[in-house]
Amino acid sequence: MLRTFGTVCIEYCTFTIGRVSMRIFSLIAEFNPFHNGHKYLIDCARNQGAECVAAVMSGNFVQRGGCAVAGKYARAKAAVQNGVDIVLELPCIYAVSGAEYFALGGVMTINSCGVVSDIIFGSECGDIDSLRACSAMPDNAEIKARMQTGVSYPRAVHLASDSASIFRNPNDTLAVEYLRALDRLNSSITPHCVKRVGVHHDSNNQEGVFASASHIRNMIFNNDNSYKKYMPLSAAEIIQNEIDAHACPVSLTNNEKGVLTVLRQMNTEQLRAIPEVSEGLENRIADAARKSTDIESLISEIKCKRYTFARINRIITNAYIGVPDVQPNSDIGYVRVLAFNSRGREMLHMMKKTAMVPVIINARDFKKISGNAKAILDRDLKASDMYSLCLPKITKCGIDYFTGALYI
């Protein structure tokens, strides 16, 4: 049963409410879509003592750029039906960012709740000590200086550290950034590392009941129903329901004319303001937008050794949504709830006394947000409207105004 839950008020204090403290584990994910690997990570959290699992999830646009394969409410529902107790939205300015700010936004969100005791994440190496050693790398200034020469973020981090192997792996890189973010915030949250099982990130192979999210998405786009083998039953049913409702699969390519229209209307100064544009890349983008007739050719025209596919895709996505008014190094500003169950509701009750920022449950709570936080929220609301143009069947604007957090 789904229903909208009421407003939550907040103030900062300690973390109990008439019972012993609840051990709350958190994870940062995209659930794009929710699959058996995610379920495995949640089960690991339970095995390590989690009484409640809170997930920070990217909204409608994702870290590698482009659209999530299904909308945020559908993906949040799948997560809560399969072991997560509460899903919080990672604001778009952090969700569509490189590893450093993606991790920082996620950690700021869970830290701002004031009740989370632990964070758990997957990693190729599975060795928390090795990851901690890498997190003590040179100051970000050195990394940023290397990136300004056109080096990709993972390569810049690798060059600024003594480790050769850790930064070859995307989940290891993210794990290091989670640890750095915890240190940056002086957070008391305890990190836990789980060795990744099954196939490698972005692999097109399967191993038992495991397949990568990218491979599952490819199967969904290709109308190959075998994707269901690699997802919990209810999660696969949600995806199928979204497909039947013409709300999945979602892609920027469903609105290629819209994307090209936006880019062709931007001048080089506007393109230069997009996050991750540097070293004259705005000129390359402007030229590519005028030559290209689809997104695939657009990316091919921009791509070179200096810029990863993910970085180019994020730039295109940020241009499409609109250049943000704030940079992804601000305070998180608010915590927004997408879905929760009875245990998640208990966490929300705790947060009435502990949350460091306003908590958004439904549109009535938008009025509590001001300043930089309002700019962050306004971008999320705009992102939902732009996402609606990328569905197989276009929908009207304003879903965030008439859809509150789902109680499941």
C-alpha positions as CSV (number, residue, x, y, z in Angstrom):
1,M,0.0,0.0,0.0
2,L,1.2,3.4,-0.9
3,R,0.3,6.7,0.8
4,T,1.8,10.1,1.4
5,F,3.2,10.7,4.9
6,G,3.0,14.1,6.7
7,T,5.5,16.8,7.4
8,V,8.6,16.2,9.6
9,C,10.0,19.1,11.7
10,I,13.6,19.1,12.8
11,E,16.0,20.3,15.4
12,Y,19.5,19.1,16.4
13,C,20.2,17.0,19.5
14,T,21.0,13.4,20.4
15,F,19.9,10.2,18.9
16,T,17.4,8.2,21.0
17,I,13.6,8.3,21.3
18,G,12.4,6.3,24.3
19,R,14.2,3.1,23.3
20,V,17.7,1.9,22.8
21,S,19.5,3.5,19.9
22,M,18.8,1.8,16.6
23,R,21.9,0.8,14.6
24,I,21.4,2.4,11.2
25,F,23.5,1.4,8.2
26,S,23.6,3.6,5.1
27,L,24.6,3.0,1.5
28,I,24.9,5.3,-1.5
29,A,23.6,3.9,-4.8
30,E,21.7,4.6,-8.0
31,F,19.6,1.4,-8.2
32,N,19.7,1.8,-11.9
33,P,18.0,-0.6,-11.8
34,F,17.8,-2.4,-8.4
35,H,19.5,-5.8,-8.9
36,N,20.7,-8.8,-7.0
37,G,24.1,-7.2,-6.3
38,H,22.3,-4.4,-4.4
39,K,20.3,-7.0,-2.5
40,Y,23.6,-8.8,-1.6
41,L,25.1,-5.6,-0.2
42,I,21.9,-4.9,1.9
43,D,22.0,-8.5,3.3
44,C,25.7,-7.9,4.3
45,A,24.6,-4.8,6.2
46,R,22.0,-6.9,8.0
47,N,24.5,-9.6,8.8
48,Q,26.8,-6.9,10.3
49,G,24.1,-5.7,12.7
50,A,22.0,-3.2,10.8
51,E,18.5,-2.7,12.3
52,C,17.6,-0.1,9.7
53,V,19.1,0.5,6.2
54,A,19.0,4.0,4.7
55,A,19.9,4.4,1.1
56,V,20.9,7.7,-0.6
57,M,19.9,7.3,-4.2
58,S,20.5,9.4,-7.3
59,G,17.3,10.9,-8.6
60,N,16.3,10.9,-12.3
61,F,19.7,11.6,-13.6
62,V,22.8,9.6,-12.8
63,Q,26.5,9.9,-12.1
64,R,27.8,8.9,-15.5
65,G,25.4,11.3,-17.1
66,G,22.1,10.7,-18.8
67,C,18.8,9.5,-17.5
68,A,18.1,6.7,-15.0
69,V,16.4,3.8,-16.8
70,A,13.3,4.3,-14.7
71,G,12.0,7.1,-12.5
72,K,13.2,7.8,-9.0
73,Y,9.9,6.8,-7.3
74,A,9.8,3.5,-9.1
75,R,13.4,2.7,-8.2
76,A,12.9,3.8,-4.6
77,K,9.9,1.6,-4.3
78,A,11.9,-1.4,-5.6
79,A,14.6,-0.7,-3.0
80,V,12.2,-0.5,-0.1
81,Q,10.5,-3.7,-1.2
82,N,13.8,-5.5,-1.1
83,G,15.5,-4.6,2.1
84,V,16.0,-0.9,2.3
85,D,14.0,0.9,5.0
86,I,14.2,4.4,3.7
87,V,15.4,6.0,0.5
88,L,16.7,9.6,0.4
89,E,17.3,11.5,-2.8
90,L,20.9,12.6,-3.7
91,P,20.4,16.1,-5.1
92,C,21.1,16.4,-8.8
93,I,24.1,18.7,-8.5
94,Y,25.9,15.9,-6.7
95,A,24.3,13.0,-8.6
96,V,25.5,14.3,-12.0
97,S,29.1,14.9,-10.8
98,G,32.5,13.1,-10.7
99,A,33.4,10.7,-8.0
100,E,34.6,13.3,-5.5
101,Y,31.3,15.3,-5.4
102,F,29.0,12.3,-5.9
103,A,30.6,10.8,-2.8
104,L,30.6,14.0,-0.9
105,G,26.9,14.7,-1.5
106,G,26.0,11.2,-0.5
107,V,28.0,11.3,2.7
108,M,26.7,14.8,3.6
109,T,23.2,13.5,3.2
110,I,23.6,10.6,5.6
111,N,25.6,12.7,8.0
112,S,23.0,15.4,8.1
113,C,20.4,12.9,9.3
114,G,22.2,12.8,12.7
115,V,21.2,9.1,13.3
116,V,23.3,7.0,10.9
117,S,25.9,4.9,12.6
118,D,27.5,3.1,9.7
119,I,28.1,3.3,6.0
120,I,28.6,0.2,3.8
121,F,29.9,0.1,0.2
122,G,31.1,-2.4,-2.3
123,S,34.6,-2.4,-3.6
124,E,36.7,-4.5,-6.0
125,C,39.6,-4.9,-3.6
126,G,37.4,-5.4,-0.5
127,D,40.2,-4.3,1.8
128,I,39.2,-1.3,4.0
129,D,42.8,-0.8,5.2
130,S,44.1,-0.4,1.6
131,L,41.2,2.0,0.8
132,R,42.0,4.0,4.0
133,A,45.7,4.3,2.9
134,C,44.6,5.6,-0.5
135,S,42.2,8.1,1.1
136,A,45.2,9.8,2.8
137,M,46.4,10.9,-0.7
138,P,47.7,14.4,-1.4
139,D,45.5,17.4,-1.1
140,N,42.8,18.0,-3.7
141,A,44.7,21.0,-5.0
142,E,47.2,18.6,-6.6
143,I,44.4,16.5,-8.1
144,K,42.6,19.6,-9.5
145,A,45.9,20.9,-11.0
146,R,46.3,17.7,-12.9
147,M,42.7,17.7,-14.1
148,Q,43.2,21.3,-15.5
149,T,45.7,19.8,-17.9
150,G,43.0,17.6,-19.3
151,V,43.7,14.5,-17.2
152,S,40.5,12.6,-16.2
153,Y,39.6,12.5,-12.5
154,P,40.5,8.8,-11.9
155,R,43.8,9.3,-13.7
156,A,44.6,12.5,-11.7
157,V,43.9,10.7,-8.4
158,H,46.1,7.8,-9.5
159,L,49.0,10.1,-10.4
160,A,48.7,11.9,-7.1
161,S,48.8,8.7,-5.1
162,D,51.2,5.8,-4.6
163,S,48.6,3.2,-5.5
164,A,48.5,1.8,-9.1
165,S,45.7,-0.8,-8.7
166,I,43.0,0.8,-6.5
167,F,42.3,3.6,-9.0
168,R,41.8,1.3,-11.9
169,N,38.5,0.2,-10.4
170,P,35.4,2.4,-10.3
171,N,34.0,1.1,-7.1
172,D,37.4,1.3,-5.3
173,T,37.7,4.9,-6.5
174,L,34.2,5.7,-5.1
175,A,35.1,3.9,-1.8
176,V,38.2,6.0,-1.4
177,E,36.0,9.2,-1.9
178,Y,33.5,8.0,0.7
179,L,36.3,7.7,3.2
180,R,37.7,11.1,2.2
181,A,34.2,12.7,2.6
182,L,33.9,11.2,6.1
183,D,37.2,12.7,7.0
184,R,36.3,16.0,5.5
185,L,33.1,16.2,7.5
186,N,34.8,14.9,10.7
187,S,32.0,12.3,10.7
188,S,31.7,9.6,13.4
189,I,30.0,7.2,10.9
190,T,31.8,3.9,10.7
191,P,32.7,2.6,7.2
192,H,32.4,-1.0,6.1
193,C,33.7,-2.5,2.9
194,V,32.3,-5.5,1.1
195,K,34.1,-7.2,-1.7
196,R,32.2,-7.0,-4.9
197,V,30.7,-10.3,-6.0
198,G,29.7,-11.5,-9.4
199,V,30.7,-9.7,-12.6
200,H,32.9,-6.6,-13.0
201,H,31.5,-3.1,-13.3
202,D,30.1,-2.5,-16.8
203,S,30.7,-6.2,-17.8
204,N,28.5,-7.7,-20.5
205,N,28.8,-11.1,-18.9
206,Q,26.7,-12.8,-16.2
207,E,27.8,-14.9,-13.3
208,G,25.0,-17.0,-11.7
209,V,22.3,-14.6,-10.5
210,F,24.6,-11.5,-10.9
211,A,24.9,-9.1,-13.9
212,S,26.1,-5.5,-14.0
213,A,23.6,-2.7,-13.9
214,S,24.8,-1.6,-17.4
215,H,24.2,-5.1,-18.8
216,I,20.8,-5.2,-17.3
217,R,19.9,-1.8,-18.7
218,N,21.1,-3.0,-22.2
219,M,18.7,-6.0,-21.9
220,I,15.8,-3.7,-20.9
221,F,16.5,-1.4,-23.8
222,N,16.7,-4.4,-26.2
223,N,13.4,-5.8,-24.9
224,D,15.2,-8.9,-23.6
225,N,13.2,-10.2,-20.7
226,S,16.1,-12.2,-19.4
227,Y,17.1,-9.1,-17.3
228,K,14.6,-10.4,-14.8
229,K,16.9,-13.2,-13.7
230,Y,19.3,-10.7,-12.3
231,M,16.8,-8.8,-10.2
232,P,14.6,-9.6,-7.2
233,L,11.2,-10.6,-8.4
234,S,9.3,-7.5,-7.1
235,A,12.0,-5.2,-8.6
236,A,11.7,-6.9,-12.0
237,E,7.9,-6.5,-11.7
238,I,8.2,-2.8,-11.1
239,I,10.4,-2.4,-14.1
240,Q,7.9,-4.4,-16.2
241,N,5.0,-2.3,-15.0
242,E,6.9,0.9,-15.9
243,I,7.6,-0.5,-19.4
244,D,3.9,-1.4,-19.8
245,A,3.0,2.2,-18.7
246,H,5.5,3.6,-21.3
247,A,7.6,5.1,-18.5
248,C,10.6,2.9,-19.1
249,P,13.3,2.7,-20.5
250,V,14.2,6.3,-20.2
251,S,17.1,7.9,-22.2
252,L,18.3,11.3,-23.4
253,T,18.1,9.7,-26.9
254,N,14.3,9.8,-26.6
255,N,14.7,13.6,-26.7
256,E,17.6,14.1,-29.0
257,K,16.2,17.1,-30.7
258,G,15.6,18.7,-27.3
259,V,19.2,18.1,-26.2
260,L,20.7,19.4,-29.5
261,T,18.3,22.4,-29.4
262,V,19.6,23.4,-25.9
263,L,23.3,23.0,-26.9
264,R,22.9,24.9,-30.2
265,Q,21.3,27.8,-28.3
266,M,24.2,28.1,-25.8
267,N,27.2,30.4,-26.6
268,T,30.7,29.5,-25.5
269,E,30.5,31.6,-22.4
270,Q,27.4,29.6,-21.3
271,L,29.1,26.3,-22.2
272,R,32.2,27.3,-20.2
273,A,30.0,27.6,-17.1
274,I,28.9,24.0,-17.2
275,P,30.6,21.9,-14.5
276,E,33.6,20.0,-15.7
277,V,34.1,22.1,-18.8
278,S,37.7,23.4,-19.0
279,E,40.7,23.8,-21.2
280,G,38.7,25.3,-24.1
281,L,36.3,22.3,-24.2
282,E,33.4,24.7,-24.7
283,N,34.7,25.4,-28.2
284,R,34.8,21.7,-29.1
285,I,31.2,21.3,-27.7
286,A,29.9,24.3,-29.6
287,D,31.4,23.0,-32.8
288,A,30.1,19.4,-32.2
289,A,26.5,20.6,-31.4
290,R,26.4,22.4,-34.8
291,K,27.7,19.4,-36.7
292,S,25.9,16.6,-35.0
293,T,22.4,15.2,-35.8
294,D,22.1,12.8,-32.8
295,I,23.6,12.3,-29.4
296,E,25.9,9.4,-30.5
297,S,27.6,11.6,-33.1
298,L,27.7,14.5,-30.7
299,I,29.7,12.5,-28.2
300,S,31.9,11.2,-30.9
301,E,32.7,14.7,-32.1
302,I,33.6,15.8,-28.5
303,K,35.5,12.7,-27.4
304,C,39.2,12.7,-27.3
305,K,41.9,11.1,-25.0
306,R,41.6,13.9,-22.4
307,Y,38.0,13.4,-21.6
308,T,36.2,10.3,-20.4
309,F,32.9,9.2,-21.9
310,A,31.3,9.7,-18.4
311,R,32.6,13.3,-18.2
312,I,31.3,14.2,-21.6
313,N,27.9,12.6,-20.8
314,R,27.7,14.6,-17.6
315,I,28.5,17.8,-19.4
316,I,25.7,17.1,-22.0
317,T,23.3,16.2,-19.2
318,N,24.1,19.3,-17.1
319,A,23.6,21.5,-20.2
320,Y,20.3,19.8,-20.9
321,I,19.0,20.3,-17.4
322,G,20.4,23.8,-17.1
323,V,23.7,25.1,-15.7
324,P,23.3,25.0,-11.8
325,D,23.2,28.2,-9.9
326,V,25.3,26.6,-7.1
327,Q,28.4,24.4,-7.3
328,P,28.5,20.9,-5.8
329,N,30.6,21.9,-2.8
330,S,27.9,23.7,-0.8
331,D,26.2,22.3,2.3
332,I,23.6,19.7,1.4
333,G,20.8,22.0,2.6
334,Y,18.0,19.5,3.1
335,V,17.2,15.8,3.2
336,R,14.5,14.6,0.9
337,V,12.7,11.3,1.5
338,L,11.4,9.3,-1.5
339,A,10.1,6.1,0.1
340,F,10.1,4.4,3.5
341,N,8.6,1.5,5.5
342,S,7.8,1.2,9.2
343,R,11.4,1.0,10.2
344,G,12.2,4.0,8.0
345,R,9.4,5.8,9.8
346,E,11.0,5.1,13.1
347,M,14.3,6.6,11.7
348,L,12.2,9.7,10.7
349,H,10.9,10.0,14.2
350,M,14.5,10.0,15.5
351,M,15.4,12.6,12.9
352,K,12.9,15.0,14.4
353,K,15.4,15.5,17.2
354,T,18.7,14.9,15.3
355,A,18.5,16.1,11.7
356,M,20.9,19.0,11.0
357,V,18.9,20.3,8.0
358,P,15.2,20.4,7.0
359,V,13.6,17.1,6.0
360,I,11.3,17.1,2.9
361,I,8.5,14.6,2.8
362,N,6.1,16.3,0.3
363,A,5.6,19.5,-1.6
364,R,4.3,21.3,1.6
365,D,7.9,21.1,2.9
366,F,9.4,23.0,0.0
367,K,8.6,26.3,1.7
368,K,11.0,25.4,4.5
369,I,14.0,25.6,2.1
370,S,15.8,28.9,1.4
371,G,19.2,30.2,0.2
372,N,21.6,27.9,-1.5
373,A,19.4,24.9,-0.5
374,K,16.5,26.4,-2.5
375,A,18.8,26.7,-5.6
376,I,19.7,23.0,-5.1
377,L,16.0,22.0,-4.7
378,D,14.9,24.1,-7.7
379,R,17.4,22.3,-9.9
380,D,16.0,18.9,-8.7
381,L,12.5,20.1,-9.6
382,K,13.6,21.3,-13.0
383,A,15.5,18.0,-13.5
384,S,12.2,16.0,-13.0
385,D,10.5,18.2,-15.6
386,M,13.3,17.7,-18.1
387,Y,13.3,14.0,-17.4
388,S,9.6,13.8,-18.3
389,L,10.5,14.7,-21.9
390,C,12.8,11.6,-22.1
391,L,10.3,9.0,-21.3
392,P,9.0,6.7,-24.1
393,K,5.7,8.6,-23.7
394,I,6.1,12.2,-22.6
395,T,4.4,13.2,-19.3
396,K,3.4,16.5,-17.9
397,C,5.5,18.6,-15.6
398,G,5.3,18.8,-11.8
399,I,5.5,15.2,-10.6
400,D,7.4,16.4,-7.5
401,Y,4.5,18.6,-6.5
402,F,1.9,15.9,-6.6
403,T,3.9,12.9,-5.5
404,G,5.1,12.8,-1.9
405,A,7.3,10.2,-0.2
406,L,5.9,6.7,-0.6
407,Y,5.0,4.8,2.6
408,I,5.3,1.1,1.7
